[in-house]
């Protein structure tokens, strides 16, 4: 049995010669999204504390929502650079 790492129907949708561009898009997106999530998760509570409010106000759902929105923006920005 031969193992195929990428399903053929996905490869059919990638422009000719664009496989490695797709690899770099996914790699850069994951790195950017992880970095952004870490920075947002650390800076929001610190920013709230700096203005004199309770850092617990920056609840996990808000941080997760902002990280997800920024992740989508990062992904589409990077894919726009490569394709």
C-alpha positions as CSV (number, residue, x, y, z in Angstrom):
1,X,0.0,0.0,0.0
2,X,1.3,3.4,-1.0
3,X,1.0,6.3,1.4
4,X,0.0,9.6,-0.2
5,X,0.7,12.5,2.1
6,X,-1.7,14.9,0.2
7,X,-5.0,13.8,-1.2
8,X,-5.1,14.1,-5.0
9,X,-8.3,16.2,-5.0
10,X,-6.5,18.9,-3.0
11,X,-3.4,18.8,-5.3
12,X,-5.8,19.2,-8.3
13,X,-6.9,22.6,-6.9
14,X,-3.4,23.9,-6.4
15,X,-2.1,26.0,-9.3
16,X,0.6,24.3,-11.4
17,X,3.9,24.7,-9.6
18,X,2.2,26.0,-6.5
19,X,2.7,23.1,-4.2
20,X,5.7,24.6,-2.4
21,X,4.0,27.9,-2.2
22,X,1.1,26.2,-0.4
23,X,3.6,24.6,2.0
24,X,5.1,28.0,2.8
25,X,1.7,29.6,3.2
26,X,0.7,27.0,5.8
27,X,4.1,27.1,7.6
28,X,4.2,30.9,7.8
29,X,0.5,31.1,8.8
30,X,0.9,28.7,11.6
31,X,4.0,30.4,12.9
32,X,2.4,33.8,12.7
33,X,-0.9,32.7,14.3
34,X,0.9,31.0,17.2
35,X,3.1,34.1,17.8
36,X,0.2,36.5,17.6
37,X,-1.9,34.3,20.0
38,X,1.0,34.3,22.5
39,X,1.5,38.1,22.3
40,X,-2.2,38.9,22.5
41,X,-2.7,36.5,25.4
42,X,0.1,38.1,27.3
43,X,-0.4,41.8,26.4
44,X,-4.2,42.2,26.9
45,X,-4.1,41.5,30.7
46,X,-1.0,43.6,31.1
47,X,-2.6,46.4,29.2
48,X,-5.8,46.3,31.3
49,X,-3.7,46.3,34.5
50,X,-1.7,49.3,33.2
51,X,-4.9,51.4,32.9
52,X,-5.9,50.4,36.4
53,X,-8.6,47.8,35.8
54,X,-8.8,44.2,36.9
55,X,-6.8,41.9,34.5
56,X,-9.4,39.2,35.0
57,X,-11.6,41.3,32.8
58,X,-9.6,40.0,29.8
59,X,-11.4,36.7,29.8
60,X,-10.3,33.8,27.7
61,X,-13.2,34.0,25.2
62,X,-12.2,37.6,24.3
63,X,-8.5,36.7,23.9
64,X,-9.5,33.7,21.8
65,X,-11.8,35.7,19.6
66,X,-9.2,38.4,18.9
67,X,-6.5,35.7,18.3
68,X,-8.9,33.9,15.8
69,X,-9.7,37.1,13.9
70,X,-6.1,38.1,13.7
71,X,-5.3,34.5,12.6
72,X,-7.7,34.8,9.7
73,X,-6.2,38.2,8.7
74,X,-2.7,36.7,8.9
75,X,-3.6,33.7,6.8
76,X,-5.3,35.7,4.0
77,X,-2.5,38.2,4.0
78,X,0.1,35.5,3.6
79,X,-1.8,33.6,1.0
80,X,-2.2,36.9,-0.9
81,X,1.6,37.3,-1.0
82,X,2.2,33.8,-2.4
83,X,-0.7,33.4,-4.9
